Amino acid sequence: MELVFRILLIIASLVLIGSILLQSGKSAGISGEIAGGAESIWGKNKGRSFEGKLEKATTVSAIIFVIASLVLVAIQ
């Protein structure tokens, strides 16, 4: 059981690191907004855009990471 949570923790941490590194900064500049970036940020298509998917992956992997960490501490 402990091995399963350790593997889950490693996978979640790798996904979390990758998704954070791939996200663009909040100060991407005004050029992104001029080129139509504002529609994907504020519009209906945010969840379908690449940034929206990265944000969801970050949230899910962070939750899995915390839960797996707490379970591993409780097991030991």
N, CA, C and O of each residue as an XYZ file, in Angstrom:
304
protein
N       0.824     -1.187      0.000
C       0.000      0.000      0.000
C       0.871      1.254      0.000
O       0.577      2.237     -0.680
N       1.936      1.192      0.772
C       2.843      2.335      0.843
C       3.525      2.583     -0.501
O       3.745      3.731     -0.887
N       3.856      1.514     -1.207
C       4.503      1.645     -2.509
C       3.592      2.342     -3.520
O       4.062      3.140     -4.332
N       2.306      2.050     -3.475
C       1.346      2.665     -4.390
C       1.300      4.179     -4.161
O       1.295      4.953     -5.118
N       1.267      4.592     -2.905
C       1.209      6.019     -2.614
C       2.533      6.721     -2.912
O       2.546      7.898     -3.274
N       3.640      6.005     -2.759
C       4.929      6.600     -3.128
C       5.002      6.837     -4.634
O       5.463      7.891     -5.073
N       4.553      5.874     -5.423
C       4.548      6.023     -6.879
C       3.596      7.136     -7.290
O       3.914      7.934     -8.172
N       2.433      7.193     -6.656
C       1.465      8.252     -6.930
C       2.042      9.625     -6.583
O       1.809     10.599     -7.299
N       2.788      9.699     -5.493
C       3.420     10.949     -5.079
C       4.481     11.390     -6.085
O       4.575     12.575     -6.405
N       5.268     10.461     -6.579
C       6.306     10.785     -7.567
C       5.680     11.263     -8.870
O       6.132     12.252     -9.448
N       4.649     10.574     -9.336
C       3.988     10.967    -10.579
C       3.329     12.334    -10.433
O       3.431     13.176    -11.325
N       2.655     12.551     -9.306
C       1.999     13.842     -9.076
C       3.018     14.967     -8.995
O       2.767     16.065     -9.491
N       4.159     14.711     -8.379
C       5.172     15.763     -8.278
C       5.775     16.086     -9.639
O       6.049     17.251     -9.929
N       5.984     15.083    -10.473
C       6.522     15.339    -11.817
C       5.527     16.110    -12.682
O       5.912     17.022    -13.414
N       4.260     15.744    -12.598
C       3.231     16.470    -13.350
C       3.111     17.895    -12.839
O       2.944     18.826    -13.626
N       3.196     18.070    -11.535
C       3.113     19.395    -10.940
C       4.282     20.274    -11.381
O       4.083     21.437    -11.730
N       5.473     19.739    -11.369
C       6.644     20.494    -11.811
C       6.520     20.864    -13.283
O       6.763     22.009    -13.665
N       6.144     19.896    -14.104
C       6.015     20.163    -15.539
C       4.945     21.181    -15.866
O       5.149     22.059    -16.704
N       3.805     21.065    -15.206
C       2.717     21.993    -15.519
C       3.025     23.406    -15.037
O       2.601     24.375    -15.668
N       3.742     23.540    -13.948
C       4.126     24.878    -13.478
C       5.169     25.494    -14.408
O       5.103     26.685    -14.715
N       6.113     24.703    -14.849
C       7.146     25.241    -15.722
C       6.608     25.611    -17.105
O       7.144     26.514    -17.749
N       5.582     24.945    -17.561
C       5.027     25.238    -18.878
C       4.073     26.425    -18.896
O       3.772     26.958    -19.964
N       3.597     26.842    -17.736
C       2.666     27.962    -17.688
C       3.394     29.265    -17.960
O       4.531     29.460    -17.531
N       2.717     30.160    -18.684
C       3.292     31.477    -18.907
C       3.011     32.339    -17.688
O       2.041     32.113    -16.965
N       3.851     33.311    -17.471
C       3.701     34.190    -16.328
C       2.480     35.077    -16.458
O       1.971     35.296    -17.557
N       2.014     35.584    -15.331
C       0.859     36.492    -15.348
C       1.214     37.811    -16.009
O       0.326     38.512    -16.495
N       2.476     38.161    -16.039
C       2.907     39.404    -16.674
C       3.406     39.122    -18.084
O       4.490     39.567    -18.461
N       2.621     38.387    -18.861
C       3.016     38.029    -20.213
C       3.072     39.249    -21.119
O       3.623     39.182    -22.217
N       2.517     40.340    -20.678
C       2.621     41.567    -21.442
C       1.361     41.880    -22.196
O       0.434     41.073    -22.272
N       1.346     43.060    -22.746
C       0.163     43.536    -23.446
C       0.080     42.930    -24.838
O      -0.996     42.904    -25.435
N       1.195     42.443    -25.362
C       1.179     41.898    -26.715
C       0.306     40.648    -26.798
O      -0.297     40.390    -27.840
N       0.231     39.876    -25.729
C      -0.635     38.701    -25.722
C      -2.093     39.076    -25.757
O      -2.901     38.378    -26.369
N      -2.441     40.167    -25.109
C      -3.828     40.608    -25.111
C      -4.221     41.184    -26.463
O      -5.356     41.009    -26.904
N      -3.300     41.867    -27.122
C      -3.593     42.447    -28.427
C      -3.789     41.333    -29.459
O      -4.627     41.457    -30.352
N      -3.032     40.265    -29.339
C      -3.092     39.181    -30.317
C      -4.275     38.252    -30.090
O      -4.376     37.224    -30.760
N      -5.157     38.575    -29.183
C      -6.324     37.753    -28.955
C      -6.240     36.894    -27.723
O      -7.106     36.048    -27.500
N      -5.225     37.088    -26.922
C      -5.076     36.314    -25.697
C      -6.148     36.625    -24.678
O      -6.447     35.797    -23.817
N      -6.728     37.800    -24.765
C      -7.759     38.183    -23.801
C      -9.012     37.334    -23.959
O      -9.730     37.094    -22.988
N      -9.273     36.886    -25.159
C     -10.466     36.054    -25.371
C     -10.332     34.711    -24.681
O     -11.306     34.196    -24.133
N      -9.134     34.137    -24.700
C      -8.965     32.846    -24.037
C      -8.823     33.010    -22.527
O      -9.107     32.077    -21.776
N      -8.385     34.187    -22.074
C      -8.247     34.402    -20.632
C      -9.604     34.683    -20.004
O      -9.940     34.098    -18.975
N     -10.392     35.573    -20.612
C     -11.648     36.006    -20.019
C     -12.863     35.357    -20.667
O     -13.967     35.451    -20.131
N     -12.684     34.710    -21.791
C     -13.824     34.181    -22.522
C     -14.237     32.795    -22.101
O     -13.765     32.252    -21.101
N     -15.130     32.237    -22.890
C     -15.677     30.907    -22.596
C     -14.665     29.806    -22.870
O     -14.778     28.720    -22.301
N     -13.689     30.052    -23.717
C     -12.779     29.001    -24.162
C     -11.563     28.836    -23.276
O     -10.605     28.177    -23.682
N     -11.563     29.408    -22.082
C     -10.391     29.296    -21.217
C     -10.116     27.846    -20.835
O      -8.961     27.421    -20.824
N     -11.146     27.093    -20.527
C     -10.956     25.703    -20.133
C     -10.470     24.822    -21.258
O      -9.864     23.778    -21.018
N     -10.730     25.231    -22.482
C     -10.314     24.428    -23.636
C      -8.954     24.828    -24.162
O      -8.371     24.102    -24.967
N      -8.430     25.965    -23.729
C      -7.131     26.417    -24.209
C      -6.025     25.635    -23.507
O      -6.258     24.931    -22.524
N      -4.828     25.780    -24.035
C      -3.678     25.087    -23.460
C      -3.413     25.572    -22.043
O      -3.078     24.780    -21.163
N      -3.564     26.881    -21.823
C      -3.345     27.426    -20.490
C      -4.384     26.912    -19.502
O      -4.072     26.649    -18.341
N      -5.615     26.769    -19.967
C      -6.665     26.238    -19.107
C      -6.409     24.798    -18.711
O      -6.647     24.405    -17.569
N      -5.920     24.011    -19.666
C      -5.599     22.616    -19.367
C      -4.416     22.513    -18.403
O      -4.399     21.657    -17.518
N      -3.429     23.394    -18.583
C      -2.301     23.397    -17.653
C      -2.734     23.795    -16.252
O      -2.242     23.252    -15.263
N      -3.646     24.737    -16.172
C      -4.143     25.171    -14.863
C      -4.889     24.037    -14.165
O      -4.728     23.832    -12.962
N      -5.700     23.306    -14.916
C      -6.417     22.166    -14.338
C      -5.454     21.066    -13.916
O      -5.622     20.461    -12.857
N      -4.431     20.802    -14.754
C      -3.440     19.776    -14.419
C      -2.669     20.158    -13.159
O      -2.358     19.300    -12.333
N      -2.363     21.439    -13.015
C      -1.665     21.911    -11.826
C      -2.519     21.721    -10.586
O      -2.033     21.254     -9.556
N      -3.792     22.083    -10.683
C      -4.686     21.958     -9.534
C      -4.873     20.501     -9.125
O      -4.782     20.168     -7.943
N      -5.131     19.641    -10.092
C      -5.372     18.219     -9.786
C      -4.110     17.563     -9.227
O      -4.178     16.820     -8.248
N      -2.973     17.834     -9.839
C      -1.745     17.208     -9.353
C      -1.354     17.734     -7.976
O      -0.793     16.986     -7.175
N      -1.637     19.003     -7.682
C      -1.349     19.537     -6.347
C      -2.225     18.863     -5.292
O      -1.751     18.540     -4.203
N      -3.498     18.652     -5.614
C      -4.402     17.980     -4.674
C      -3.965     16.544     -4.441
O      -3.950     16.074     -3.304
N      -3.612     15.845     -5.510
C      -3.142     14.461     -5.385
C      -1.849     14.408     -4.576
O      -1.659     13.509     -3.758
N      -0.962     15.374     -4.809
C       0.303     15.431     -4.079
C       0.076     15.593     -2.578
O       0.697     14.898     -1.773
N      -0.803     16.502     -2.208
C      -1.073     16.745     -0.785
C      -1.729     15.531     -0.140
O      -1.343     15.132      0.959
N      -2.712     14.939     -0.807
C      -3.403     13.777     -0.259
C      -2.453     12.591     -0.107
O      -2.464     11.909      0.918
N      -1.635     12.348     -1.128
C      -0.688     11.228     -1.059
C       0.349     11.466      0.034
O       0.756     10.524      0.713
N       0.779     12.708      0.211
C       1.732     13.023      1.279
C       1.131     12.763      2.648
O       1.774     12.172      3.515
N      -0.117     13.210      2.841
C      -0.770     12.998      4.126
C      -1.004     11.516      4.405
O      -0.859     11.068      5.543
N      -1.361     10.764      3.386
C      -1.592      9.330      3.579
C      -0.282      8.631      3.916
O      -0.259      7.747      4.772
N       0.816      9.015      3.251
C       2.104      8.408      3.563
C       2.545      8.708      4.990
O       3.122      7.846      5.652
N       2.281      9.912      5.470
C       2.635     10.257      6.843
C       1.767      9.446      7.811
O       2.257      8.982      8.841
N       0.496      9.275      7.490
C      -0.409      8.536      8.359
C      -0.052      7.041      8.395
O      -0.232      6.387      9.422
N       0.441      6.517      7.305
C       0.814      5.098      7.253
C       2.045      4.830      8.116
O       2.121      3.798      8.782
N       2.977      5.723      8.110
C       4.246      5.482      8.838
C       4.128      5.701     10.295
O       5.105      5.537     11.025
